[in-house]
Amino acid sequence: MSKIIVVGDADSALGFRLAGVVNARAVEPAQADAEVSQVLADPDAGILVITQECLAALSHKTRKVLSITAKPVVIEIPGKIAADVPGQRIADLVKKAIGIELK
């Protein structure tokens, strides 16, 4: 069974853990590249939820790998210091990324 993995700030990781996501990892943006590399090496990783700050901190090489890989599906979410995106809910971001509506 594929896993949902969250990489982001402590508040985002805590929120996902409270929602039942077991693999929610709190990292500083400087550590995001190493953490995402571990996710890419995990054959059970199905969905990677990553905050904007962590995604922006990734190396060019890691971002390129994420953009061409089919698995895990990458869902970018706003972090605690990200610019507010009006009208964007997590369910909308998931639907945009994988085409499935969450209810």
mmCIF file of the C-alpha atoms, coordinates in Angstrom:
data_MODEL
# 
_entry.id   MODEL 
# 
loop_
_atom_site.group_PDB 
_atom_site.id 
_atom_site.type_symbol 
_atom_site.label_atom_id 
_atom_site.label_alt_id 
_atom_site.label_comp_id 
_atom_site.label_asym_id 
_atom_site.label_entity_id 
_atom_site.label_seq_id 
_atom_site.pdbx_PDB_ins_code 
_atom_site.Cartn_x 
_atom_site.Cartn_y 
_atom_site.Cartn_z 
_atom_site.occupancy 
_atom_site.B_iso_or_equiv 
_atom_site.pdbx_formal_charge 
_atom_site.auth_seq_id 
_atom_site.auth_comp_id 
_atom_site.auth_asym_id 
_atom_site.auth_atom_id 
_atom_site.pdbx_PDB_model_num 
ATOM 1   C CA . MET A 1 1   ? 0.000   0.000  0.000   1.00 0.00 ? 1   MET A CA 1 
ATOM 2   C CA . SER A 1 2   ? 1.326   3.433  -0.914  1.00 0.00 ? 2   SER A CA 1 
ATOM 3   C CA . LYS A 1 3   ? 2.152   5.899  1.827   1.00 0.00 ? 3   LYS A CA 1 
ATOM 4   C CA . ILE A 1 4   ? 1.346   9.568  2.161   1.00 0.00 ? 4   ILE A CA 1 
ATOM 5   C CA . ILE A 1 5   ? 4.458   11.433 3.276   1.00 0.00 ? 5   ILE A CA 1 
ATOM 6   C CA . VAL A 1 6   ? 4.459   15.046 4.440   1.00 0.00 ? 6   VAL A CA 1 
ATOM 7   C CA . VAL A 1 7   ? 7.603   17.188 4.444   1.00 0.00 ? 7   VAL A CA 1 
ATOM 8   C CA . GLY A 1 8   ? 7.237   20.633 5.944   1.00 0.00 ? 8   GLY A CA 1 
ATOM 9   C CA . ASP A 1 9   ? 7.454   22.891 8.943   1.00 0.00 ? 9   ASP A CA 1 
ATOM 10  C CA . ALA A 1 10  ? 6.593   21.643 12.431  1.00 0.00 ? 10  ALA A CA 1 
ATOM 11  C CA . ASP A 1 11  ? 3.074   23.105 12.418  1.00 0.00 ? 11  ASP A CA 1 
ATOM 12  C CA . SER A 1 12  ? 2.183   21.551 9.058   1.00 0.00 ? 12  SER A CA 1 
ATOM 13  C CA . ALA A 1 13  ? 3.604   18.169 10.088  1.00 0.00 ? 13  ALA A CA 1 
ATOM 14  C CA . LEU A 1 14  ? 1.683   18.280 13.369  1.00 0.00 ? 14  LEU A CA 1 
ATOM 15  C CA . GLY A 1 15  ? -1.555  19.116 11.563  1.00 0.00 ? 15  GLY A CA 1 
ATOM 16  C CA . PHE A 1 16  ? -1.160  16.149 9.237   1.00 0.00 ? 16  PHE A CA 1 
ATOM 17  C CA . ARG A 1 17  ? -0.276  13.847 12.149  1.00 0.00 ? 17  ARG A CA 1 
ATOM 18  C CA . LEU A 1 18  ? -3.457  14.955 13.923  1.00 0.00 ? 18  LEU A CA 1 
ATOM 19  C CA . ALA A 1 19  ? -5.337  14.120 10.717  1.00 0.00 ? 19  ALA A CA 1 
ATOM 20  C CA . GLY A 1 20  ? -3.904  10.589 10.794  1.00 0.00 ? 20  GLY A CA 1 
ATOM 21  C CA . VAL A 1 21  ? -0.895  10.813 8.478   1.00 0.00 ? 21  VAL A CA 1 
ATOM 22  C CA . VAL A 1 22  ? 1.794   8.708  10.132  1.00 0.00 ? 22  VAL A CA 1 
ATOM 23  C CA . ASN A 1 23  ? 4.692   9.838  7.930   1.00 0.00 ? 23  ASN A CA 1 
ATOM 24  C CA . ALA A 1 24  ? 4.615   13.586 8.577   1.00 0.00 ? 24  ALA A CA 1 
ATOM 25  C CA . ARG A 1 25  ? 8.175   14.873 8.890   1.00 0.00 ? 25  ARG A CA 1 
ATOM 26  C CA . ALA A 1 26  ? 8.985   18.261 10.397  1.00 0.00 ? 26  ALA A CA 1 
ATOM 27  C CA . VAL A 1 27  ? 12.105  19.674 8.749   1.00 0.00 ? 27  VAL A CA 1 
ATOM 28  C CA . GLU A 1 28  ? 13.802  23.016 8.263   1.00 0.00 ? 28  GLU A CA 1 
ATOM 29  C CA . PRO A 1 29  ? 13.955  24.114 4.607   1.00 0.00 ? 29  PRO A CA 1 
ATOM 30  C CA . ALA A 1 30  ? 17.735  23.525 4.607   1.00 0.00 ? 30  ALA A CA 1 
ATOM 31  C CA . GLN A 1 31  ? 17.101  19.837 5.426   1.00 0.00 ? 31  GLN A CA 1 
ATOM 32  C CA . ALA A 1 32  ? 14.347  19.369 2.843   1.00 0.00 ? 32  ALA A CA 1 
ATOM 33  C CA . ASP A 1 33  ? 16.635  18.173 0.042   1.00 0.00 ? 33  ASP A CA 1 
ATOM 34  C CA . ALA A 1 34  ? 17.957  15.237 2.088   1.00 0.00 ? 34  ALA A CA 1 
ATOM 35  C CA . GLU A 1 35  ? 14.462  14.361 3.319   1.00 0.00 ? 35  GLU A CA 1 
ATOM 36  C CA . VAL A 1 36  ? 12.952  14.416 -0.188  1.00 0.00 ? 36  VAL A CA 1 
ATOM 37  C CA . SER A 1 37  ? 15.822  12.255 -1.467  1.00 0.00 ? 37  SER A CA 1 
ATOM 38  C CA . GLN A 1 38  ? 14.848  9.654  1.160   1.00 0.00 ? 38  GLN A CA 1 
ATOM 39  C CA . VAL A 1 39  ? 11.217  9.876  0.028   1.00 0.00 ? 39  VAL A CA 1 
ATOM 40  C CA . LEU A 1 40  ? 12.243  9.334  -3.596  1.00 0.00 ? 40  LEU A CA 1 
ATOM 41  C CA . ALA A 1 41  ? 14.202  6.234  -2.556  1.00 0.00 ? 41  ALA A CA 1 
ATOM 42  C CA . ASP A 1 42  ? 11.163  4.769  -0.762  1.00 0.00 ? 42  ASP A CA 1 
ATOM 43  C CA . PRO A 1 43  ? 9.282   2.452  -3.167  1.00 0.00 ? 43  PRO A CA 1 
ATOM 44  C CA . ASP A 1 44  ? 6.139   2.702  -1.001  1.00 0.00 ? 44  ASP A CA 1 
ATOM 45  C CA . ALA A 1 45  ? 5.897   6.509  -1.254  1.00 0.00 ? 45  ALA A CA 1 
ATOM 46  C CA . GLY A 1 46  ? 2.687   7.274  -3.126  1.00 0.00 ? 46  GLY A CA 1 
ATOM 47  C CA . ILE A 1 47  ? 1.980   10.921 -2.327  1.00 0.00 ? 47  ILE A CA 1 
ATOM 48  C CA . LEU A 1 48  ? 4.449   13.574 -1.199  1.00 0.00 ? 48  LEU A CA 1 
ATOM 49  C CA . VAL A 1 49  ? 2.847   16.601 0.415   1.00 0.00 ? 49  VAL A CA 1 
ATOM 50  C CA . ILE A 1 50  ? 5.458   19.368 0.694   1.00 0.00 ? 50  ILE A CA 1 
ATOM 51  C CA . THR A 1 51  ? 5.252   22.953 1.878   1.00 0.00 ? 51  THR A CA 1 
ATOM 52  C CA . GLN A 1 52  ? 6.167   25.808 -0.439  1.00 0.00 ? 52  GLN A CA 1 
ATOM 53  C CA . GLU A 1 53  ? 9.163   26.756 1.690   1.00 0.00 ? 53  GLU A CA 1 
ATOM 54  C CA . CYS A 1 54  ? 10.628  23.249 1.564   1.00 0.00 ? 54  CYS A CA 1 
ATOM 55  C CA . LEU A 1 55  ? 9.967   22.923 -2.153  1.00 0.00 ? 55  LEU A CA 1 
ATOM 56  C CA . ALA A 1 56  ? 11.692  26.247 -2.821  1.00 0.00 ? 56  ALA A CA 1 
ATOM 57  C CA . ALA A 1 57  ? 14.738  25.097 -0.820  1.00 0.00 ? 57  ALA A CA 1 
ATOM 58  C CA . LEU A 1 58  ? 15.252  21.958 -2.918  1.00 0.00 ? 58  LEU A CA 1 
ATOM 59  C CA . SER A 1 59  ? 18.208  21.753 -5.254  1.00 0.00 ? 59  SER A CA 1 
ATOM 60  C CA . HIS A 1 60  ? 17.605  22.109 -8.977  1.00 0.00 ? 60  HIS A CA 1 
ATOM 61  C CA . LYS A 1 61  ? 18.415  18.427 -9.461  1.00 0.00 ? 61  LYS A CA 1 
ATOM 62  C CA . THR A 1 62  ? 15.872  17.258 -6.871  1.00 0.00 ? 62  THR A CA 1 
ATOM 63  C CA . ARG A 1 63  ? 13.147  19.551 -8.251  1.00 0.00 ? 63  ARG A CA 1 
ATOM 64  C CA . LYS A 1 64  ? 13.798  18.192 -11.750 1.00 0.00 ? 64  LYS A CA 1 
ATOM 65  C CA . VAL A 1 65  ? 13.504  14.590 -10.511 1.00 0.00 ? 65  VAL A CA 1 
ATOM 66  C CA . LEU A 1 66  ? 10.224  15.459 -8.765  1.00 0.00 ? 66  LEU A CA 1 
ATOM 67  C CA . SER A 1 67  ? 8.868   17.082 -11.919 1.00 0.00 ? 67  SER A CA 1 
ATOM 68  C CA . ILE A 1 68  ? 9.485   14.028 -14.124 1.00 0.00 ? 68  ILE A CA 1 
ATOM 69  C CA . THR A 1 69  ? 8.667   11.212 -11.739 1.00 0.00 ? 69  THR A CA 1 
ATOM 70  C CA . ALA A 1 70  ? 5.212   9.655  -11.738 1.00 0.00 ? 70  ALA A CA 1 
ATOM 71  C CA . LYS A 1 71  ? 5.472   8.367  -8.191  1.00 0.00 ? 71  LYS A CA 1 
ATOM 72  C CA . PRO A 1 72  ? 5.252   9.860  -5.674  1.00 0.00 ? 72  PRO A CA 1 
ATOM 73  C CA . VAL A 1 73  ? 2.628   12.359 -6.742  1.00 0.00 ? 73  VAL A CA 1 
ATOM 74  C CA . VAL A 1 74  ? 3.756   15.758 -5.419  1.00 0.00 ? 74  VAL A CA 1 
ATOM 75  C CA . ILE A 1 75  ? 1.270   18.109 -3.797  1.00 0.00 ? 75  ILE A CA 1 
ATOM 76  C CA . GLU A 1 76  ? 2.590   21.546 -2.864  1.00 0.00 ? 76  GLU A CA 1 
ATOM 77  C CA . ILE A 1 77  ? 0.813   23.245 0.028   1.00 0.00 ? 77  ILE A CA 1 
ATOM 78  C CA . PRO A 1 78  ? 1.270   26.646 1.642   1.00 0.00 ? 78  PRO A CA 1 
ATOM 79  C CA . GLY A 1 79  ? 3.395   26.577 4.788   1.00 0.00 ? 79  GLY A CA 1 
ATOM 80  C CA . LYS A 1 80  ? 3.137   28.860 7.761   1.00 0.00 ? 80  LYS A CA 1 
ATOM 81  C CA . ILE A 1 81  ? 5.076   31.696 6.108   1.00 0.00 ? 81  ILE A CA 1 
ATOM 82  C CA . ALA A 1 82  ? 3.846   31.157 2.553   1.00 0.00 ? 82  ALA A CA 1 
ATOM 83  C CA . ALA A 1 83  ? 1.806   33.718 0.720   1.00 0.00 ? 83  ALA A CA 1 
ATOM 84  C CA . ASP A 1 84  ? -1.873  33.143 1.256   1.00 0.00 ? 84  ASP A CA 1 
ATOM 85  C CA . VAL A 1 85  ? -3.606  31.663 -1.759  1.00 0.00 ? 85  VAL A CA 1 
ATOM 86  C CA . PRO A 1 86  ? -7.264  32.671 -1.482  1.00 0.00 ? 86  PRO A CA 1 
ATOM 87  C CA . GLY A 1 87  ? -9.732  29.901 -2.200  1.00 0.00 ? 87  GLY A CA 1 
ATOM 88  C CA . GLN A 1 88  ? -7.123  27.134 -2.176  1.00 0.00 ? 88  GLN A CA 1 
ATOM 89  C CA . ARG A 1 89  ? -8.050  24.294 0.131   1.00 0.00 ? 89  ARG A CA 1 
ATOM 90  C CA . ILE A 1 90  ? -6.054  21.105 0.554   1.00 0.00 ? 90  ILE A CA 1 
ATOM 91  C CA . ALA A 1 91  ? -8.834  19.190 -1.204  1.00 0.00 ? 91  ALA A CA 1 
ATOM 92  C CA . ASP A 1 92  ? -8.548  21.560 -4.186  1.00 0.00 ? 92  ASP A CA 1 
ATOM 93  C CA . LEU A 1 93  ? -4.775  21.098 -4.317  1.00 0.00 ? 93  LEU A CA 1 
ATOM 94  C CA . VAL A 1 94  ? -5.150  17.302 -4.273  1.00 0.00 ? 94  VAL A CA 1 
ATOM 95  C CA . LYS A 1 95  ? -7.773  17.424 -7.027  1.00 0.00 ? 95  LYS A CA 1 
ATOM 96  C CA . LYS A 1 96  ? -5.461  19.594 -9.143  1.00 0.00 ? 96  LYS A CA 1 
ATOM 97  C CA . ALA A 1 97  ? -2.498  17.260 -8.583  1.00 0.00 ? 97  ALA A CA 1 
ATOM 98  C CA . ILE A 1 98  ? -4.118  13.856 -9.080  1.00 0.00 ? 98  ILE A CA 1 
ATOM 99  C CA . GLY A 1 99  ? -7.579  14.556 -10.451 1.00 0.00 ? 99  GLY A CA 1 
ATOM 100 C CA . ILE A 1 100 ? -9.487  12.984 -7.574  1.00 0.00 ? 100 ILE A CA 1 
ATOM 101 C CA . GLU A 1 101 ? -11.924 14.961 -5.491  1.00 0.00 ? 101 GLU A CA 1 
ATOM 102 C CA . LEU A 1 102 ? -11.728 14.410 -1.728  1.00 0.00 ? 102 LEU A CA 1 
ATOM 103 C CA . LYS A 1 103 ? -14.960 14.569 0.210   1.00 0.00 ? 103 LYS A CA 1 
# 
